[in-house]
Amino acid sequence: MPSRKGEKTISLAAVLDLNEASALRGTLMRLRGSNVAIDASGVERIGTLCVQVIMAAAKTWDEDKLSFTFSKVSDAFQKTMQVIGVDISHLLAKEIRK
């Protein structure tokens, strides 16, 4: 998938738990001002605090009128989001929307 001009890509850790939330927030805040593509293909487990960090970032990017998308997602990531009731379909890259 071609990246957009100025787009930064980050790969999420396999385990996104309480310990990872602060690091994830820091990473995202360093990327503020850029279009961001998230690679969640390696995520095996994600906790609700990290979901909150990601969704807060998505809202911030939307308010900043910048792109914040998921270029790839694992089944575990997608299923967890569905189980906890978070719809990320609007954040998925066109190539992976179902």
PyMOL commands that set and color helices and strands:
alter all, ss='L'
color gray80, all
select helices_A, chain A and resi 18-30+48-63+75-83+89-91+94-96
alter helices_A, ss='H'
color red, helices_A
select strands_A, chain A and resi 7-11+15-16+35-40+45-46+68-73
alter strands_A, ss='S'
color yellow, strands_A
deselect
rebuild
show_as cartoon
